[in-house]
Structure formats: C-alpha cells, structure tokens
C-alpha cells in the first residue's frame, strides 16, 4: 500500500496545482457532510488518480463533493439521486448564490448570538 497519503489529508486542489502536490495547497472543504461521503478516503483515492488534469470529470453520486473539490478538470459534470442536493449545487453556480451566502451569514451570526 505505497499509494496512501499520510494523515491528515490537509488540503484539496482546484486552484491550478498538480494532484501530486495537493497537500501543499489551500483547503477547499466539501460544502456539507453527506452519508457515504468520500472525504476520509481521499488519502487512498487521490494518489491513485492520473497525475494530469482531467479534461472532463464525471461524478455520478457527488454527495458532499469531497472528490469533486479535490481534483482539477476543465469541465465538471456532477449528479446525485437527491434532487435537493443538486438544487443546492445549482444555486451555488448561478445568481442564487448571493441569496445562499447571505442566508449562511445570517445563520452564523444568529448562532454566534
């Protein structure tokens, strides 16, 4: 088992650095926890992926998006059985993201109070 990243997996990479040095990049965490998430398995998954950037990345069950946020690709195609989850991801990629992040700020503010 030589292709295992030592714990902890510090960072993820969608900012232009190669997969081989993802541990040295800034952390981009999945937006939410999801049952069956792959975040803990990234230490096994990432070292076994091709070293070059993907042209197209397909994720049939994106869930919390641990692998999705950890890799580089020119185009991303994500899906999931949960319609609500896909609506969340869609809202983050269009004008609704302002509403989402404002609501998140309000929730954090109220939580702090």
C-alpha positions, -999 to +999 in steps of 0.1 A: +000+000+000+025+026-011-001+049-026-016+062+006-013+098+017-003+101+053-029+115+077-042+141+079-052+150+044-046+187+047-058+202+015-078+198-017-070+212-051-089+231-077-065+261-079-041+251-106-015+230-088-009+193-097-025+164-079+009+154-067+012+185-045-024+188-034-012+186+003+006+219-002-024+238-015-051+256+004-080+236+018-113+236-001-137+217+021-168+200+009-198+222+014-216+197+036-213+163+051-231+135+033-238+099+042-214+078+023-190+107+017-155+100+005-136+127+025-119+102+047-110+080+017-092+109-002-059+097+012-064+065-009-083+079-039-061+109-048-027+091-051-044+066-075-058+091-099-039+102-131-014+129-123-026+152-151-056+174-151-089+158-163-105+172-194-139+161-182-148+149-147-180+129-141-193+123-106-225+102-106-231+105-068-214+137-058-229+138-022-208+163-002-183+167-031-151+156-014-135+142-046-152+169-067-135+197-047-102+178-046-094+174-083-087+196-113-107+194-145-116+216-174-153+207-171-172+191-142-204+170-146-220+162-112-251+143-104-268+127-074-301+109-067-311+137-043-329+164-062-325+188-032-287+183-032-284+190-069-306+221-065-281+233-038-252+229-062-271+246-090-279+275-067-242+280-060-234+283-097-260+309-106-273+342-093-290+324-063-255+320-047-258+356-033-290+346-015-274+314-003-243+330+011-264+359+027-286+333+044-255+314+056-240+346+070-273+353+089-274+318+103-238+321+115-245+355+130-276+342+148-257+311+160-229+334+175-255+354+194 
